[in-house]
Amino acid sequence: MSVEAKLAELGVTLPDAPAPAANYVPYVVSGNMVYVSGQISADENGLITGTLGDDMDVEAGAAAAKRCAMGLLAQVKAACGGDLDRLTRIVKLGAFVNSTAEFTQQPQVVNGASDFLVAVLGDAGRHARSAVSSPSLPLGVAVEIDGVFEIK
């Protein structure tokens, strides 16, 4: 099954690949690798803001992380000239969770992205990752995730 067909089966429509907000590019293709800049949590209503352990719970944080993963796939699609079937595997995610000093469930938050990517890509969606706490993220967003992807 194609990646696009799997997304449709899951009822997911990827957003347009967001333009960079500063002096950087959204992705770099080097050989068969795509390095995607950090994608911040946003949906059709705008930015998903909040601080885990304060005004946001793990479930809402996981939903925000899923939206970051959707942004990552949108960038990979752009890097592949619109053909997501060129994606062969996700190599690594680097995740930052806007959270209080006492909050320790960053991995559960980032599972929102990881679970989504495995649902879409199966074993090719399994990846190495980090899930790090941050006292603040750009524009007050709840989650930011960057990634490394292998393409053909």
PyMOL commands that set and color helices and strands:
alter all, ss='L'
color gray80, all
select helices_A, chain A and resi 3-9+58-79+84-86+106-125+138-140
alter helices_A, ss='H'
color red, helices_A
select strands_A, chain A and resi 27-30+33-40+42-43+46-47+87-98+128-134+143-151
alter strands_A, ss='S'
color yellow, strands_A
deselect
rebuild
show_as cartoon
